[in-house]
Amino acid sequence: MWNPRPGRHLAFSYIGIHRYFLTFCTHSRRRIFEDPAAVRLVRAHFVQSAAREHFGILAYCFMPDHAHLLVEGLDDASDLRRFVREAKQRSGFEHARQSGRRLWQDGYYDHVLRDDESSLAVTRYILENPIRAGLAERVDGYPHSGSEVYTMKELLSAWDTQG
């Protein structure tokens, strides 16, 4: 039977100091994140959950119907599944309370970055997503993306140095 919910890697614990590229889709791919208030609400819950579960949000981008994050566990107890469950549950509850509608599609997509995969390359992919979608002309011109760890100036400078 087909299961629309993406599965986790069974041989991987998702606990500890690891980096993850995450994608969360809105329920029925509704364009919820066109509303800046919805982005602020969800971002605040993600930031709070990240702090509780010891994650750094290296990059984020809220596209109209989905969100991308690059997160990094900051200590041996960082639990990705608990972070995601809490962030989606709390933001979804508050969104439903305010709008009467469901926020999230079940499940989420994750990619565990290997040691040889560059955080900067994934960050660039995430932050350039609005350009590829025709929503912005420059990375720093899209209001619903950034980092909770670095300034946009620091990221752009790192890209220039790498490039």
Order of alpha helices (4+ residues) and beta strands (2+ residues): beta-alpha-beta-beta-alpha-beta-alpha-alpha-beta-alpha
